[in-house]
Amino acid sequence: MFDKIVNLLPQVDEKNRKFVLGGILVLIFLIYYFVIMQPQLSTLRTLNPEIMVIVQDMQKAKDDIGRIAMYQKQVSELKRKINQLGVGIKSREEVPRVLERISLLANKYRIRIEQMMPLVENQEVLLKNNDGKYFALPILIECRSGYHDFGRFLTEIEKNDVFLMIEKFTITANTQDMLKHSIKLTVNAIILEPITEG
């Protein structure tokens, strides 16, 4: 093929023949590059971001596989916490026991309860699921206490095995007894009302 091209150019002298052959080779290279290679290169360019995403996903999968033991430990810890929370959530029948527990804690920290009552009309549905309805039942407590005893009482309520959350409280100074202040406290007890079948 190369000889045919050389024979077609008999009029060109020896010096110019090399330039013509070089030009033909460059032309063949350009045709090969733009006609054959360019579509393949553009396909590779469009695939490159997808390849990078796949490589990153594979690396993340390898990292996650390496962390399986840690994830299993976290799942076990969360299951343990859920079981603890389940113990703290009481049914409606156990509301008197919750009130009794609050009263015992108040006595422990020298807090004199003047009034304590569940505000059933203000209860709020938190969650409905297959177990039943979970309510936040506010319990109003009016009492007298000193600051430090009241602070210890609040700490004990929140870390108690009964699931209680302090919603709000107000402290009013008592002019007759500067060490015992009037306190109004609202505590939310989490109550479960199971689904009754039938």
Wavefront OBJ file of the C-alpha trace (Angstrom):
o trace
v 0.000 0.000 0.000
v 2.790 2.347 0.881
v 4.531 1.522 -2.436
v 1.342 2.381 -4.385
v 1.219 5.778 -2.772
v 4.900 6.322 -3.556
v 4.365 5.292 -7.206
v 1.433 7.691 -7.538
v 3.758 10.551 -6.786
v 6.443 10.166 -9.512
v 6.453 13.850 -10.306
v 7.453 14.860 -6.789
v 11.161 15.037 -6.206
v 12.910 13.017 -3.493
v 13.046 15.830 -0.928
v 9.376 16.755 -1.191
v 8.344 13.095 -1.216
v 9.237 12.792 2.456
v 7.039 15.780 3.291
v 4.137 14.411 1.278
v 4.463 10.994 2.949
v 4.671 12.675 6.352
v 1.522 14.677 5.537
v -0.274 11.516 4.440
v 0.732 9.758 7.661
v -0.489 12.723 9.730
v -3.762 12.704 7.761
v -4.199 8.951 8.409
v -3.477 9.487 12.100
v -6.019 12.349 12.325
v -8.686 10.293 10.530
v -7.974 7.346 12.843
v -8.111 9.608 15.920
v -11.314 11.500 15.030
v -13.256 8.693 13.352
v -12.260 5.663 15.425
v -10.713 6.809 18.706
v -12.756 9.919 19.519
v -16.128 8.108 19.995
v -14.422 5.559 22.222
v -12.707 8.285 24.259
v -15.970 10.212 24.675
v -17.657 7.014 25.883
v -14.844 6.522 28.407
v -15.213 10.142 29.543
v -18.935 9.686 30.193
v -18.264 6.442 32.063
v -15.502 7.924 34.212
v -17.812 9.653 36.783
v -19.884 6.462 37.067
v -16.722 4.438 37.590
v -15.626 6.866 40.319
v -19.014 6.511 42.074
v -18.759 2.719 41.895
v -15.208 2.809 43.272
v -16.346 5.061 46.147
v -19.329 2.787 46.858
v -17.051 -0.248 46.907
v -14.699 1.504 49.326
v -17.619 2.469 51.566
v -18.897 -1.113 51.472
v -15.441 -2.392 52.485
v -15.338 0.121 55.341
v -18.853 -0.871 56.469
v -17.951 -4.563 56.364
v -14.972 -3.745 58.575
v -17.309 -2.004 61.041
v -19.894 -4.787 61.319
v -18.709 -5.767 64.790
v -19.027 -2.166 65.978
v -22.528 -1.879 64.450
v -23.620 -5.126 66.107
v -22.392 -3.815 69.444
v -24.353 -0.575 68.931
v -27.502 -2.550 68.037
v -27.139 -4.609 71.219
v -26.716 -1.425 73.275
v -29.780 0.177 71.668
v -31.866 -2.957 72.317
v -30.795 -2.844 75.960
v -31.800 0.845 76.201
v -35.153 0.162 74.541
v -35.823 -2.606 77.048
v -34.972 -0.204 79.883
v -37.313 2.420 78.430
v -40.031 -0.200 78.093
v -39.751 -0.885 81.819
v -40.149 2.839 82.538
v -43.298 3.213 80.447
v -46.330 2.407 82.545
v -49.923 1.514 81.731
v -52.926 3.550 82.931
v -53.482 1.106 85.775
v -50.025 1.928 87.102
v -50.571 5.713 87.380
v -51.166 5.420 91.170
v -47.790 3.654 91.464
v -46.149 6.507 89.513
v -47.717 9.030 91.920
v -46.542 6.931 94.856
v -43.009 6.828 93.435
v -42.981 10.628 93.080
v -44.234 10.955 96.655
v -41.485 8.642 97.955
v -38.825 10.636 96.127
v -40.247 13.875 97.533
v -40.076 12.479 101.086
v -36.507 11.309 100.472
v -35.439 14.896 99.657
v -37.551 16.622 102.345
v -40.055 18.082 99.891
v -43.501 18.691 101.317
v -46.158 17.947 98.703
v -49.297 20.012 99.144
v -51.093 18.764 96.038
v -50.359 16.208 93.320
v -52.789 15.287 90.572
v -52.703 13.915 87.035
v -54.120 16.348 84.474
v -55.942 13.762 82.354
v -57.671 16.435 80.256
v -54.245 17.747 79.133
v -52.753 14.407 78.122
v -51.289 14.261 74.648
v -50.923 11.307 72.266
v -47.238 10.863 71.407
v -47.324 7.733 69.284
v -49.709 5.100 67.934
v -48.347 1.725 66.909
v -49.097 -1.990 67.181
v -48.518 -1.905 70.948
v -51.165 0.768 71.489
v -51.187 4.514 72.194
v -48.410 6.252 74.087
v -49.532 9.313 76.028
v -47.696 12.113 77.811
v -49.752 12.447 81.004
v -48.984 15.726 82.831
v -48.854 15.491 86.621
v -49.163 18.770 88.520
v -47.223 18.916 91.777
v -47.500 21.817 94.222
v -44.955 21.607 97.018
v -42.585 23.451 99.369
v -38.850 22.912 99.329
v -35.404 24.457 99.460
v -33.394 24.989 96.277
v -30.837 22.243 96.865
v -33.349 19.601 97.900
v -35.525 20.475 94.924
v -32.555 20.201 92.542
v -31.700 16.729 93.875
v -35.367 15.749 93.553
v -35.443 16.837 89.872
v -32.258 14.888 89.163
v -33.705 11.774 90.783
v -36.980 12.092 88.857
v -35.239 12.236 85.495
v -32.969 9.256 86.153
v -35.678 7.203 87.847
v -36.888 3.867 86.429
v -40.337 5.382 85.811
v -40.230 7.305 82.538
v -40.829 10.891 83.711
v -39.867 14.161 82.040
v -39.944 17.562 83.670
v -42.032 19.895 81.531
v -41.918 23.131 83.558
v -41.680 24.499 87.048
v -41.923 27.805 88.898
v -40.391 28.718 92.229
v -41.877 31.504 94.327
v -40.134 32.876 97.413
v -41.955 32.332 100.698
v -41.799 35.436 102.902
v -42.621 33.457 106.059
v -39.956 30.779 105.553
v -36.951 31.854 103.460
v -35.632 28.265 103.282
v -38.819 26.655 101.949
v -40.104 28.062 98.666
v -43.441 27.472 96.975
v -42.951 25.333 93.858
v -45.333 24.388 91.050
v -44.004 21.553 88.935
v -45.433 19.746 85.916
v -44.001 16.306 85.152
v -44.957 14.239 82.100
v -45.325 10.509 82.679
v -45.219 8.334 79.565
v -48.256 6.053 79.687
v -49.128 3.175 77.364
v -52.725 2.340 76.604
v -52.510 -1.110 75.001
v -54.739 -2.099 72.109
v -57.576 -4.241 73.392
v -58.489 -7.089 71.094
v -62.125 -7.828 70.572
l 1 2 3 4 5 6 7 8 9 10 11 12 13 14 15 16 17 18 19 20 21 22 23 24 25 26 27 28 29 30 31 32 33 34 35 36 37 38 39 40 41 42 43 44 45 46 47 48 49 50 51 52 53 54 55 56 57 58 59 60 61 62 63 64 65 66 67 68 69 70 71 72 73 74 75 76 77 78 79 80 81 82 83 84 85 86 87 88 89 90 91 92 93 94 95 96 97 98 99 100 101 102 103 104 105 106 107 108 109 110 111 112 113 114 115 116 117 118 119 120 121 122 123 124 125 126 127 128 129 130 131 132 133 134 135 136 137 138 139 140 141 142 143 144 145 146 147 148 149 150 151 152 153 154 155 156 157 158 159 160 161 162 163 164 165 166 167 168 169 170 171 172 173 174 175 176 177 178 179 180 181 182 183 184 185 186 187 188 189 190 191 192 193 194 195 196 197 198
